Each structure stands twice: as C-alpha cells, then as structure tokens.
Amino acid sequence: MFLRVVIALQTLALFAAPVTAGLLLTSPDGQVLHSASAYTVFAVAVLHLLAAILAWRPGGGPPGPILYAAGFLGLVLVQVALGIAQLKTLHVPLGVLLFGLSVLALSRVPAGRRISVASGGPAVREPDAMP
C-alpha cells in the first residue's frame, strides 16, 4: 500500500513539472517553481526506492520493483542534469518518458490486500433449489 501511495505521489509530481515549466516561460517566478518541482520529483524518486526496498525486505515481496525504482531514480538524475545544462531537446522528451513510466508503474502495483469478510472456511455455494 505504501509503495502505491509513493508511486502516485511521484506521478503527481511528474505531472506538476511541465506545468511549472510552462510558468517558467510566462512568469518571473517560474524558475523557482520549476526548480521546486524538480526537487520534489527527486525526493519522491528517492522515497520510491526506499519504499520498494521496504516492500521487498520485511514484506517478502519480489525484488523487481527495487531495480525499477533504482533505474527510475537514475533517469531522474539524468533529467535534472539535462535541465541544468539547458538541453531542452533531451530534457522534455525524457520528462514525458518519466511520466509515462510512472503511470505504468502505478498501474502495475497491486491495490493492496483485501480482507475477506467471511469468517470460516472457504465459501461454499449452496445448490440451486429445484422447483
């Protein structure tokens, strides 16, 4: 559940980044806002990696999400470096890719454990009544 929440926050942060990039073009405070959104994306990507590790180690989950989160964090670091270097022709498409990967990751994380309402053994279907 925690991993799903973190990936949802990551997706929202990645959605906010192009909005602040638009403000960068139209507002004098756009630089500060876009920088803040970049720090937020980085922080949530680190949190994503930590959540993946916590879901794997104590929870006994698969280690695959850790590799995905580490790769995602690496792409975020490249994204930040491209933004600092003002390489918009690579920075913008990588941002779109990151958003798409985050949405994909959000769709693949299980929604969480459901608690069965039945108290007892497996559900038994009663035979249909005959007329």
Buried (B, 14 or more C-beta within 10 A) or exposed (E): EBBBEBBBBBBEBBEBBBEBBEBBEEEEEBEEBBBEBBEBBBBBBBBBBBBBBBBBEEEEBEEEBBEBBBEBBEBBEBBBEBBEEEEEEBBBEBBEEBBEBBBEBBEEBEEEEEEEEEEEEEEEEEEEEEE
